[in-house]
Amino acid sequence: MRRATPSPDEVREMARRYAGGESLERVGKHLGFSPSTVHNHLRSAGIVLRDAHGRER
């Protein structure tokens, strides 16, 4: 994993993939970030996250 902050384009790609049904882990692996980094940046972008069972909160 890398420690750099994701660029705005990477955050948009995170949001696109997450909205398409990918998990935080899968999005992170594809883009080279940890699931927690993906989580934090999606929340900061105002994305509503699913619960652990894939349901919207």
C-alpha positions in Angstrom: 0.0 0.0 0.0 1.1 3.5 -0.6 0.9 6.3 1.8 0.2 9.2 -0.6 -3.1 11.1 -0.4 -5.4 10.1 -3.3 -5.9 12.8 -6.0 -9.3 14.2 -6.7 -9.5 11.9 -9.8 -8.7 8.9 -7.6 -11.4 9.8 -5.1 -13.9 10.1 -8.0 -12.8 6.7 -9.2 -13.2 5.3 -5.7 -16.8 6.7 -5.6 -17.6 5.3 -9.0 -16.3 1.8 -8.1 -18.0 1.9 -4.7 -21.3 3.0 -6.2 -20.9 0.2 -8.7 -21.0 -2.3 -5.9 -17.3 -2.9 -5.1 -16.3 -3.2 -1.5 -14.0 -0.8 0.2 -11.3 -3.5 0.2 -11.7 -4.2 -3.5 -11.6 -0.5 -4.4 -8.6 0.0 -2.3 -6.7 -2.9 -3.8 -7.4 -1.7 -7.3 -6.2 1.8 -6.6 -3.4 1.0 -4.1 -5.0 2.3 -0.9 -6.1 0.7 2.3 -9.8 0.2 2.8 -9.7 2.7 5.7 -8.3 5.3 3.4 -11.0 4.6 0.8 -13.6 4.8 3.6 -12.3 8.2 4.9 -12.1 9.8 1.5 -15.6 8.6 0.4 -17.1 9.9 3.7 -15.3 13.2 3.2 -16.8 13.4 -0.3 -20.3 12.9 1.1 -20.8 9.4 -0.1 -23.3 7.3 1.9 -21.5 4.1 2.9 -23.1 0.7 3.1 -23.2 -1.4 6.2 -21.2 -4.6 6.6 -24.0 -6.5 4.9 -24.0 -4.3 1.8 -27.2 -2.4 2.8 -27.4 1.4 2.8 -27.3 3.0 6.2 
